Amino acid sequence: MATQQDANEKMSLKVLEQLRLENSDNQFYKAKAAAGGFPESAAETMCAFANTPGGGVLLLGIDENQNFKPAGVYDSKACQQTLANYAKKEFNVPLGMKSQLIVVDGNKIVWAQIDEVDKTLKPVKMKHGARAFIRMFDGDFELSQQEMQMFVDARGPSHFDEQPVADTDISELDKDLTATFLENLRAAKPRLAKLSDEEVLLRAGVLAKSGELTTAGLLSLGYYPQQFLPTYKFKVSVQKRSRQTNRVRATNVRDFDGPIPDILDAAVKWVQDNNDELILDLPSGMVKTVKEYPSVVTRELIANALIHRDLSPMSMIMTNTIKIEDDRLVISNPGGLYGLHVNELGHTGSKARNNRIAEICQYVIAPDGTNVIEKLGSGIPRVMDELAALDMPVPRFYDGGIYFTVILDSVLAEGKLEKVVSTGVSTGVSTGVNAEQTKGSDKILSENLSEKLSDKEKAVLDILSKKPEATATDIANELGVTRQTINSRIKSLKQKKRFSALVLIQRAIGKSVIEMFSGKFPDFEGHFGVLRGSILHIFPAGIINKIRMSR
């Protein structure tokens, strides 16, 4: 019967493989050499894990400087005893810690799980020097006094967006934004329709009882909020190594300010202007011209950073940032996740740090004509669906407790190059060409359609043949399964080379392309009428005419 030790030994092998692949530690695992004694820096890492959402694992006896080679510990019992003493005595609060001796490649390694402490006890500090640390990506970083205070402020419910802003009044609102907001809100909430503008703004949380604007009202509808809250903005930059020199560290550096809808619009446009257009081979067999970082995805992620950033007094020395690096887009905002864990993103209802801002922004129209947010909790599922449809990497989320970062890897990153047909400037719309056509129409017409499909795969194809625009969530809802199940079915279809436009048409009309060409399918024209939009979108006119004439 497998034990926890067996499980940890297997897990350690997977962790080491990942660390070697990344050539670095990560947010949740830290390797430390311990052949010559207990590492002095272990206490800092323990403190950092205790302050970081999810905690983390110390792997003592792994030499990071030797490609994460298992080198063993000086004395396994003494090492575990020192860990226990540190957890009990070295910090201002006792730490939850479990350690276990495991064997990796014949070497004794100490696996130590450090638990995250309750938020009411953060920040954990070292007794000597009262220093505190947090885990950020692959390192332990010491917290400033302001960052420590952010942990204190996060202990209770967040109402900072409801606080009045001194020296403001209704005259600071943008007239056009406010008029549209009032119109939309009254349409959605009939009981407010008979009230005056000022009464509606008061009940909606835009105005405080003092007559001053709330932080939420100013940021969402203010003409120029930065007059009062100067750090509420996005700092953006391109930081590609190909553009860096001894004197140049970044290019296209900008600050975007104004109310939330203006910042959102400007930041999304900046990202689109500074990333490449790709002609991408899609899972459906189509090729489509898309941005390296699709606008639907970046808009949702940037909106989340604006809506959910920390507004506590100490956090207001920080600002939101966007960086475009060689192979990734990085979006960061002050404040960690509120009320949920990273693993719950997209799977449970969203819990807004700033409830008042989230409520207001559902009725605020951005310059592109859309609502700033459609529905609380809908953004991450929309991001996942869009990326799945394009077979692009899913985002990586990092919750640091006092910061939150999203990394969107480029499809051009290592291991994804085979998905790209070509790059270049184009119109940004679907080309309407099946990927297989680039290899000649004979390849299309002779495709082997005999491979068997499971019932679930047939069900997925059947829905897609009727609703080509259906997302993974749509299909999951119709079949009564999870989105993960649908993504798994789509993956298996791609592996069978059956998730192509050709097969979708075949499934929809119940006949193979071979039968169409041999004249054994008399009702082709009738089905062509039903599927006209999909067929013309998938095949060039020459192929359609050849099918017709061959009959």
C-alpha positions, 0 to 999 in steps of 0.5 A: 500500500502506497504511503505518504512517503512514497507519494512525496518521493514520486512528487519530488521527482516531478518537482525536480524535473520541472525545476530543471526544465525552468532552471530555477526554483518557483513560488511553491518549491525551494531547493537548498543544499544541506550536505554541510549543515543546516542552511542559514537562509532556510528561516527566511524561506520558511517565513516567506512560505508562511506569508504566501498563499498556499504555503510551500515546500522546502527540499533540503538536500538538493543542490540548486547550483548543480542542476538540482542534483540530490546531494543528501543532508548532513544528518536527517534527524538533526535536520528535521529537529532543527526545522521543528525548532525553527517553526516553533521558536524563530517567528512571532507566531508558530508555523504549521510544518510537517517534515519527512525523510525521503530518498531520491536517487539514493540520497536522503532528502528532507521534504518540509511542507510549510503551511500558510498562516491565517490572514489574521496572523500575517505578516509572519516576522522573524523574531530576530530583527522583526523582518518579514519575507514573501515568496515571489516567483523563485525568490524570498523577498523582504517586505517593507514597512508599507507592505507589512501594513498591507497584510494588516489592512487585509485582515478584515473585510475590504471597504476601501472603495467605499471611503469618501475622497476628501475635497471632491464633489459631484462636479468631479464626475465625467458628465458623459460617463455619468449620464450613460451610467445613470441611464443603464442603471435605471433601466436595470433597476426600475425602483431607481427610475423615479429618483433624482440623479443625486439620489441614484448616485448616492444609493449606487455608492458613487456619492458618500453621505458627506456629498464627497465622491467615494473612491469607487465613484471617483475611479469609475466615473471621475473626469480625472481621478489621478488629481486625488489618487495619483497612483491609480493607473497603468505603467506599461513597457516593452522589455524585450532583450532584442531591444535592450542595450547597456543604456536602454532597458525598456521601450514604448514606456507609457502611463495610462490614467483617467477613469477606469474605462479610459485606462482599460481602453488605452491599455488594451490598445497599447498591448495590441499595438505592441504584439505581433499578428500570427497566422495560427493553425487552429484545432478546428483545422482552420488557419486564422490571423490573430494577435500574439496576445488576443484582445479578448483575453488581454481586455479581461485580464487588464479589467480584472487588475483594475477592478480588483487591485488593493485600495488600502492606504499603504497599497496606494504607493504602488501602481498596476503594471504591464510588461511585454517581454520576449515570450510573455505578457505580464500584468500585475496589480497591488493586492493578492486574491481576495477570498479565494485561492488561485486554483479556484479561479474560473471554477467558483464565483468571483469574490470582489475585493472592491464590491462597489467598483465591480457593481458600478462598472457593470453599468459603465460603458468603455470607449469601445462601446462595451461594458467595462465588465459584463458580469462578476466572475465571467472574465476568467472563464471567457479567457480560458475559452478563448485561449482553448479555441485558439489552442494557445497557452493558458495564463499562469496566475501568481498570488503573492498576498500583497500582489497578484500577477498574470503571465500570458505565455506567447504561442511563439514560446519554446515548444509552441512554434509548431503551431505557427504557420507564419507571422506578418501584418494582416487584417486581423480577421479569419483567412477563411482557408483550411490549413490542409488546403495549403498542402493541396486539395488532393490531400483534403479529398483523400483524407482517411475518415475511417478512424473510430470516435467515442460517443463523447467525441461524437457528441462534441462534434455533433454540437460543433457541427450545429453550432460552430461558434460554441465554446467549451463552456457551451458544450459542457453545459449542453452535455451536462459535464465539466469544461475540463471534460470537454477540453479533454475530448477536444484534445483527443479529437485533435490527436486523432486528426478528427477535429477539422472543418472537413470532419465537422461537415461530414458529421453534420450531413451524415455522409463522407466527402468521398460519397459526395464526390461519387454522386451517392449523396443526392441531397447535397444541395439541401444540406449545403443550404443549411451549412452554407455559412460554415462551408463557405467559411471553411472551403474556397469556392473552387472546392465547393464547385468541384464537389457540385460538378463531380456529381 
